[in-house]
Amino acid sequence: MILDELLEFCEDFDCDSEPATLLATNQIDLGASPTLKNIGVGEPMYLVCTVTEAFTDGGDSATLNIRLRSDLTAVTHATTSTGHIDSGNILKAALTLGAQFVYVLPPQATYERFLGLQFVVTQGFDAGMITAGLKSSPPPGWVALPDAL
């Protein structure tokens, strides 16, 4: 999978942390308009997160939550920014090498100027890395399914 460098939130971002909210390395500046309603100009955009190093330790109930957020100045650790995607808690067992998590950006959402990712770790991981960014097409082989399937 090829990611545009300007649409990349992080490459091999290290999530081996004690419980915390981590910020991805990069944020995307959507421009001076205070509220953007359609990032993809009529086409769907995808948040693609790929595990580039398997997550280890943290106990069987350790989870990672991926949150796409926007804010007028910069996305921070605080939750005052606007939420757009919340993966829910992903169990450590699903965070294996090569696992991909793909989310369609909400169409016609009100995005603030800066778009960023938060990774919420519930228990300490000893290892685990993710590469994440926006794409205009889903990864090969990805199929959208209804919830709970």
C-alpha positions as CSV (number, residue, x, y, z in Angstrom):
1,M,0.0,0.0,0.0
2,I,1.3,3.4,-0.9
3,L,0.5,6.4,1.3
4,D,0.9,10.0,0.2
5,E,3.4,11.6,2.5
6,L,1.2,14.7,3.0
7,L,-1.7,12.5,4.1
8,E,0.3,10.3,6.5
9,F,-0.3,10.6,10.2
10,C,2.5,8.3,11.2
11,E,4.9,5.7,10.0
12,D,5.9,2.9,12.3
13,F,4.5,4.9,15.3
14,D,5.6,3.2,18.5
15,C,2.6,2.4,20.8
16,D,4.6,0.6,23.5
17,S,3.4,2.7,26.3
18,E,1.8,2.5,29.7
19,P,-1.9,3.5,29.7
20,A,-2.0,6.8,27.9
21,T,-3.4,8.8,25.0
22,L,-0.7,9.1,22.4
23,L,-0.7,11.5,19.5
24,A,0.4,10.4,16.0
25,T,3.5,12.1,14.7
26,N,1.9,14.3,12.0
27,Q,-1.3,16.3,11.7
28,I,-2.9,17.2,8.4
29,D,-3.6,20.9,7.8
30,L,-6.9,21.1,5.8
31,G,-6.6,24.8,5.1
32,A,-7.7,28.1,6.5
33,S,-11.4,27.5,6.2
34,P,-12.7,27.0,9.7
35,T,-15.2,24.2,8.8
36,L,-14.7,21.9,5.9
37,K,-17.7,19.8,5.0
38,N,-16.2,17.4,2.5
39,I,-12.5,16.3,2.5
40,G,-12.8,14.0,-0.6
41,V,-14.6,16.4,-2.8
42,G,-17.5,14.0,-3.4
43,E,-15.4,10.8,-3.3
44,P,-15.0,8.7,-0.1
45,M,-11.8,8.9,1.8
46,Y,-10.4,6.1,4.0
47,L,-8.4,6.1,7.2
48,V,-6.0,3.1,6.8
49,C,-4.1,1.9,9.9
50,T,-1.6,-1.0,9.4
51,V,0.1,-2.8,12.3
52,T,3.8,-2.8,11.3
53,E,5.0,-4.5,14.5
54,A,2.8,-6.9,16.5
55,F,1.6,-5.8,19.9
56,T,2.9,-7.8,22.8
57,D,2.4,-7.9,26.6
58,G,-0.2,-5.7,28.2
59,G,-2.3,-8.7,29.3
60,D,-5.1,-10.4,27.3
61,S,-7.5,-7.5,28.0
62,A,-5.1,-4.8,26.7
63,T,-6.7,-2.7,24.0
64,L,-5.9,0.1,21.6
65,N,-8.5,2.7,20.5
66,I,-7.8,4.7,17.3
67,R,-9.5,8.1,17.2
68,L,-9.6,10.5,14.3
69,R,-10.1,14.1,15.5
70,S,-10.0,17.6,14.3
71,D,-9.4,21.0,15.9
72,L,-9.0,24.6,15.0
73,T,-5.4,24.9,16.3
74,A,-4.0,21.4,16.7
75,V,-5.2,18.0,18.0
76,T,-3.9,17.4,21.5
77,H,-4.2,14.9,24.2
78,A,-7.3,16.6,25.4
79,T,-10.7,15.5,24.2
80,T,-11.9,19.0,23.4
81,S,-11.3,18.4,19.7
82,T,-14.1,17.2,17.4
83,G,-14.3,13.4,17.1
84,H,-14.9,11.8,13.6
85,I,-13.9,8.2,14.0
86,D,-13.6,6.1,17.1
87,S,-12.5,2.5,16.5
88,G,-13.7,1.3,19.9
89,N,-11.4,-0.9,21.9
90,I,-9.3,-3.3,19.7
91,L,-8.0,-6.3,21.6
92,K,-4.3,-7.1,21.6
93,A,-5.1,-10.4,19.9
94,A,-6.3,-8.5,16.8
95,L,-3.2,-6.3,16.7
96,T,-1.0,-8.8,14.8
97,L,1.7,-8.0,12.3
98,G,0.0,-6.8,9.0
99,A,-3.5,-6.4,10.5
100,Q,-5.3,-3.5,8.8
101,F,-8.0,-1.3,10.2
102,V,-9.9,0.7,7.6
103,Y,-12.5,3.3,8.3
104,V,-14.5,5.5,5.8
105,L,-14.4,9.1,6.8
106,P,-17.9,10.4,7.5
107,P,-19.3,12.2,4.5
108,Q,-20.4,15.8,4.9
109,A,-18.9,16.0,8.4
110,T,-17.7,19.3,9.7
111,Y,-14.0,19.1,9.9
112,E,-11.9,21.8,11.7
113,R,-8.6,22.9,10.3
114,F,-6.2,20.3,11.7
115,L,-6.8,16.6,11.5
116,G,-5.0,14.2,13.8
117,L,-4.9,10.7,15.3
118,Q,-5.0,9.7,18.9
119,F,-4.1,6.2,20.1
120,V,-5.5,5.3,23.5
121,V,-3.7,2.5,25.2
122,T,-5.6,0.9,28.1
123,Q,-2.8,-1.4,29.5
124,G,1.0,-1.1,28.9
125,F,2.3,-2.7,25.7
126,D,5.9,-3.8,25.4
127,A,5.9,-3.6,21.6
128,G,3.6,-2.5,18.8
129,M,3.8,-0.1,15.9
130,I,1.3,1.4,13.4
131,T,1.5,3.2,10.1
132,A,-1.6,5.3,9.4
133,G,-2.9,7.8,6.8
134,L,-5.7,8.8,4.5
135,K,-6.3,7.2,1.1
136,S,-8.7,7.9,-1.7
137,S,-9.3,4.2,-2.2
138,P,-9.5,1.2,0.1
139,P,-6.6,-1.2,0.3
140,P,-6.8,-4.2,-2.1
141,G,-9.0,-7.0,-0.7
142,W,-10.8,-4.8,1.8
143,V,-14.5,-5.3,1.9
144,A,-17.0,-3.2,3.9
145,L,-19.3,-5.3,6.1
146,P,-22.3,-4.3,8.2
147,D,-21.7,-3.9,11.9
148,A,-21.4,-7.0,14.1
149,L,-20.2,-9.3,11.2
